Amino acid sequence: MIESESTAGRRFFTRESKLAYLLLLPAVVVVLGFMVYPLVYVLLMSVNRTNRLGWLNGFVGLVNYATVLGDAEFWRVTGRSLLWTGLAVLVKTFLGMAIALLLNVEYRGRKIARMLFIAPWASPVPISVLLWSWVYNPQFGLLNHTLKITGIWLNPPIWLGYPTSGFIAAIWVDIWLGVPFMALVFLSGMQSIPEDQYESARLDGVSAFQSFIYITLPSIKRILQIATLLSALWTFNDFNAVYILTGGGPVNSTDLLITSIYKNAFVYAHFDRAAVMAVITFIILTAISVVYARFYFKEEA
């Protein structure tokens, strides 16, 4: 036993392994510097007072957490973030599935259609959101102009100027940006399903809808679970759609947790409050991931 441990130790520190550790060192330094250190410092800020520069200025324990959790605005922002995530992921999933089914059918121009659906996802997010802000412009935007000339809505609203319409406009942009990813993931899963399963179903008189329910969905179930989890995490942390379109306004009515964290830290210089909200956001996302993982591995078992 002793010889085997010593042998393992010698193998662990061979010339090749030392070279591997040396090559891994820059990546380890980067991870520690850009991920571990900021995470630890945010945790420290959440239990300390901070000055206007973000320096720690005295340990206060859980006082910061009590202050944030006792603020009604925090709960409104959190509820809005959860609503935002739930609605967006639900619509992305349904639209992504529908588009994937259309792209999975043989027809002329299918490759061109795939390229067009990929475009929103492949474009830089800030540029896409900025284009949508022009579309929503009340004076010369494409949306209001189209509604007026077609007679659908002769007096359309200022979409980004009111709480409800601003929220709907922002969530639609997030959906538009995220649907291509869902469609491509679902499409890749559908194309891995053997065609003979569908042929056998057709010979047995099974309808297209029944084939989708009993063949397609069970075959891509795992892909569906992973895609929705990733979409939920990304949507909850989507900063660009809200901040570029509305800046969280009017009167903070479209703020999400991620934009509220940014404002508290870099606009109001309330770094301790922003740190607490960041920690709570981390806990929420971790809880979502753990619940998903439990269901996923439970079904695997």
C-alpha positions as CSV (number, residue, x, y, z in Angstrom):
1,M,0.0,0.0,0.0
2,I,2.9,2.4,0.9
3,E,4.6,1.6,-2.3
4,S,1.5,2.2,-4.4
5,E,1.0,5.6,-2.7
6,S,4.7,6.6,-3.3
7,T,4.4,5.4,-6.8
8,A,1.3,7.5,-7.3
9,G,3.1,10.4,-5.8
10,R,6.0,10.0,-8.2
11,R,3.7,9.8,-11.1
12,F,1.9,12.9,-9.9
13,F,5.1,14.9,-10.1
14,T,6.7,13.6,-13.2
15,R,8.3,15.9,-15.7
16,E,5.2,15.8,-18.0
17,S,2.8,16.5,-15.1
18,K,5.0,19.5,-14.0
19,L,4.9,20.9,-17.5
20,A,1.1,20.4,-17.5
21,Y,0.8,22.3,-14.2
22,L,3.0,25.1,-15.6
23,L,0.8,25.4,-18.7
24,L,-2.3,25.5,-16.5
25,L,-1.0,28.2,-14.2
26,P,-2.0,31.2,-16.4
27,A,-5.5,29.9,-16.6
28,V,-5.7,29.3,-12.9
29,V,-4.4,32.8,-12.2
30,V,-7.0,34.3,-14.5
31,V,-9.8,32.3,-12.9
32,L,-8.6,33.4,-9.4
33,G,-8.2,37.0,-10.4
34,F,-11.4,37.5,-12.4
35,M,-13.8,35.1,-10.7
36,V,-12.8,33.9,-7.3
37,Y,-11.5,37.3,-6.0
38,P,-14.5,39.4,-7.2
39,L,-16.9,36.8,-5.7
40,V,-15.1,36.8,-2.3
41,Y,-14.9,40.6,-2.3
42,V,-18.6,40.9,-3.1
43,L,-19.3,38.6,-0.1
44,L,-17.2,40.8,2.1
45,M,-18.9,44.0,0.9
46,S,-22.3,42.5,1.7
47,V,-21.4,42.2,5.4
48,N,-19.5,45.5,5.7
49,R,-20.2,49.2,5.3
50,T,-18.5,50.6,2.2
51,N,-17.4,54.1,1.2
52,R,-18.1,55.8,-2.1
53,L,-15.1,54.0,-3.7
54,G,-16.2,50.6,-2.7
55,W,-13.6,50.1,0.1
56,L,-14.6,48.2,3.2
57,N,-15.4,50.6,6.0
58,G,-16.4,48.4,9.0
59,F,-18.1,45.1,9.7
60,V,-21.8,45.2,10.2
61,G,-22.8,41.5,9.9
62,L,-26.3,40.9,8.5
63,V,-27.5,44.5,8.9
64,N,-27.1,45.1,5.1
65,Y,-29.2,42.0,4.4
66,A,-31.9,43.1,6.8
67,T,-32.0,46.5,5.2
68,V,-32.4,45.1,1.7
69,L,-34.9,42.4,2.6
70,G,-37.0,45.0,4.5
71,D,-37.2,47.2,1.5
72,A,-40.5,46.9,-0.5
73,E,-38.8,48.1,-3.7
74,F,-36.4,45.1,-3.5
75,W,-39.3,42.7,-3.5
76,R,-41.0,44.4,-6.3
77,V,-37.9,44.2,-8.4
78,T,-37.4,40.6,-7.5
79,G,-40.9,39.7,-8.4
80,R,-40.6,41.5,-11.6
81,S,-37.4,39.6,-12.4
82,L,-39.1,36.3,-11.8
83,L,-42.1,37.3,-13.9
84,W,-39.7,38.5,-16.6
85,T,-37.8,35.2,-16.6
86,G,-40.9,32.9,-16.5
87,L,-42.7,34.7,-19.3
88,A,-39.7,35.0,-21.5
89,V,-38.5,31.4,-21.1
90,L,-42.0,30.1,-21.7
91,V,-42.4,32.1,-24.9
92,K,-38.9,31.3,-26.1
93,T,-39.5,27.6,-25.6
94,F,-42.8,27.5,-27.5
95,L,-41.6,29.7,-30.4
96,G,-38.3,27.9,-30.5
97,M,-40.1,24.5,-30.7
98,A,-42.4,25.8,-33.5
99,I,-39.5,27.3,-35.5
100,A,-37.5,24.1,-35.1
101,L,-40.4,22.0,-36.4
102,L,-40.7,24.3,-39.4
103,L,-36.9,24.1,-40.1
104,N,-36.9,20.4,-39.7
105,V,-39.3,19.9,-42.7
106,E,-37.8,19.5,-46.2
107,Y,-38.6,22.4,-48.6
108,R,-36.9,24.7,-50.9
109,G,-35.0,27.6,-49.3
110,R,-34.7,25.8,-45.9
111,K,-31.0,26.7,-45.6
112,I,-31.8,30.4,-46.2
113,A,-34.5,30.3,-43.6
114,R,-32.1,28.8,-41.1
115,M,-29.6,31.6,-41.8
116,L,-32.3,34.2,-41.3
117,F,-33.4,32.7,-38.0
118,I,-29.8,32.6,-36.7
119,A,-29.2,36.3,-37.5
120,P,-30.7,37.7,-34.3
121,W,-28.7,35.4,-32.1
122,A,-25.5,35.9,-34.1
123,S,-25.7,39.7,-34.0
124,P,-24.1,41.7,-31.1
125,V,-26.8,42.1,-28.5
126,P,-26.3,45.9,-27.8
127,I,-26.6,46.6,-31.5
128,S,-29.8,44.5,-31.8
129,V,-31.3,46.2,-28.8
130,L,-30.4,49.6,-30.1
131,L,-32.2,48.8,-33.4
132,W,-35.3,47.8,-31.5
133,S,-35.2,51.1,-29.6
134,W,-35.4,52.8,-33.0
135,V,-38.3,50.5,-34.0
136,Y,-40.2,51.6,-30.8
137,N,-39.5,55.3,-31.4
138,P,-42.9,57.1,-31.1
139,Q,-42.3,59.6,-33.9
140,F,-40.4,57.8,-36.7
141,G,-40.2,54.2,-35.4
142,L,-41.3,51.4,-37.8
143,L,-43.8,49.9,-35.4
144,N,-45.9,52.9,-34.8
145,H,-45.7,53.9,-38.5
146,T,-46.9,50.5,-39.6
147,L,-49.8,50.6,-37.1
148,K,-50.9,54.0,-38.3
149,I,-50.7,53.4,-42.1
150,T,-52.5,50.0,-41.8
151,G,-55.2,51.5,-39.6
152,I,-54.7,48.9,-36.9
153,W,-53.9,51.5,-34.3
154,L,-54.3,55.1,-35.3
155,N,-53.0,56.5,-32.0
156,P,-50.3,54.0,-30.8
157,P,-48.7,54.5,-27.4
158,I,-45.2,55.6,-26.5
159,W,-44.0,52.1,-26.0
160,L,-41.1,52.8,-23.8
161,G,-42.7,55.7,-21.9
162,Y,-45.1,53.7,-19.7
163,P,-44.5,50.9,-17.2
164,T,-46.6,48.2,-18.8
165,S,-45.8,48.8,-22.4
166,G,-42.2,49.4,-21.6
167,F,-42.0,46.0,-19.8
168,I,-43.8,44.3,-22.7
169,A,-41.5,46.0,-25.3
170,A,-38.3,45.0,-23.4
171,I,-39.4,41.4,-22.8
172,W,-40.2,41.0,-26.5
173,V,-36.7,42.1,-27.4
174,D,-35.3,39.5,-25.0
175,I,-37.5,36.9,-26.6
176,W,-36.5,37.9,-30.1
177,L,-32.8,37.6,-29.1
178,G,-33.2,34.2,-27.4
179,V,-35.6,32.3,-29.7
180,P,-32.9,31.4,-32.3
181,F,-30.8,29.6,-29.7
182,M,-33.8,27.5,-28.5
183,A,-34.8,26.8,-32.1
184,L,-31.3,25.6,-33.1
185,V,-30.9,23.5,-30.0
186,F,-34.3,21.8,-30.5
187,L,-33.5,21.4,-34.3
188,S,-30.3,19.6,-33.5
189,G,-32.1,17.2,-31.2
190,M,-34.9,16.6,-33.8
191,Q,-32.4,15.8,-36.5
192,S,-30.8,13.1,-34.3
193,I,-34.1,11.2,-34.2
194,P,-34.1,8.2,-36.7
195,E,-36.4,8.8,-39.6
196,D,-37.7,5.2,-39.5
197,Q,-39.5,6.0,-36.3
198,Y,-41.7,8.5,-38.1
199,E,-42.1,6.2,-41.1
200,S,-43.4,3.4,-38.8
201,A,-45.8,5.8,-37.1
202,R,-47.2,7.0,-40.5
203,L,-47.7,3.4,-41.6
204,D,-49.7,2.8,-38.3
205,G,-51.9,5.8,-39.1
206,V,-50.4,8.1,-36.4
207,S,-51.0,11.8,-37.1
208,A,-48.3,14.4,-37.2
209,F,-49.4,15.8,-33.8
210,Q,-49.3,12.4,-32.2
211,S,-45.8,11.8,-33.7
212,F,-44.7,15.0,-32.1
213,I,-46.2,14.1,-28.7
214,Y,-45.0,10.5,-28.6
215,I,-41.8,10.5,-30.6
216,T,-40.3,14.0,-30.9
217,L,-40.9,15.3,-27.3
218,P,-39.6,12.2,-25.5
219,S,-36.6,12.0,-27.8
220,I,-35.5,15.6,-27.1
221,K,-36.6,15.7,-23.4
222,R,-33.1,16.0,-22.0
223,I,-32.2,18.7,-24.5
224,L,-35.4,20.6,-23.6
225,Q,-34.5,20.5,-19.9
226,I,-31.0,21.8,-20.4
227,A,-32.0,24.4,-22.9
228,T,-34.7,25.8,-20.6
229,L,-32.3,25.9,-17.7
230,L,-29.7,27.8,-19.7
231,S,-32.3,30.2,-21.0
232,A,-33.7,30.8,-17.5
233,L,-30.2,31.7,-16.2
234,W,-29.4,33.9,-19.1
235,T,-32.8,35.6,-19.1
236,F,-32.7,36.4,-15.4
237,N,-29.3,38.1,-15.9
238,D,-30.3,39.9,-19.1
239,F,-29.0,43.4,-18.6
240,N,-29.0,44.9,-22.2
241,A,-32.6,44.6,-23.2
242,V,-33.9,46.6,-20.2
243,Y,-31.1,49.0,-19.6
244,I,-30.6,50.1,-23.3
245,L,-34.3,50.3,-24.0
246,T,-35.7,51.9,-20.8
247,G,-32.8,52.4,-18.4
248,G,-35.1,50.7,-15.8
249,G,-37.7,53.6,-16.2
250,P,-40.0,55.2,-16.2
251,V,-39.6,55.7,-12.5
252,N,-37.8,52.4,-12.1
253,S,-40.9,50.6,-13.2
254,T,-39.1,48.2,-15.5
255,D,-36.0,47.6,-13.3
256,L,-34.9,44.0,-12.8
257,L,-32.5,42.7,-10.2
258,I,-29.5,42.9,-12.6
259,T,-30.2,46.6,-13.6
260,S,-31.0,47.5,-10.0
261,I,-27.6,46.1,-8.9
262,Y,-25.9,48.1,-11.6
263,K,-27.6,51.3,-10.6
264,N,-26.9,50.9,-6.8
265,A,-23.3,50.2,-7.5
266,F,-22.3,52.5,-10.3
267,V,-24.9,55.3,-10.3
268,Y,-25.7,55.7,-6.5
269,A,-22.4,54.2,-5.2
270,H,-24.3,52.0,-2.7
271,F,-21.8,49.2,-3.1
272,D,-22.9,47.4,0.1
273,R,-26.5,47.3,-1.0
274,A,-25.5,46.2,-4.5
275,A,-23.4,43.4,-3.1
276,V,-26.3,42.1,-1.0
277,M,-28.5,42.1,-4.0
278,A,-25.8,40.3,-6.1
279,V,-25.5,37.6,-3.4
280,I,-29.2,37.1,-3.3
281,T,-29.3,36.9,-7.1
282,F,-26.5,34.2,-6.9
283,I,-28.6,32.3,-4.3
284,I,-31.7,32.4,-6.5
285,L,-29.9,31.2,-9.6
286,T,-28.1,28.5,-7.6
287,A,-31.4,27.3,-6.2
288,I,-33.0,27.1,-9.7
289,S,-30.0,25.1,-10.9
290,V,-30.1,22.7,-8.0
291,V,-33.8,22.1,-8.4
292,Y,-33.3,21.4,-12.1
293,A,-30.3,19.2,-11.4
294,R,-32.3,17.1,-8.9
295,F,-35.2,16.5,-11.3
296,Y,-32.7,15.8,-14.1
297,F,-30.6,13.2,-12.3
298,K,-33.6,11.7,-10.6
299,E,-35.1,11.0,-14.0
300,E,-31.8,9.7,-15.2
301,A,-31.6,7.3,-12.3
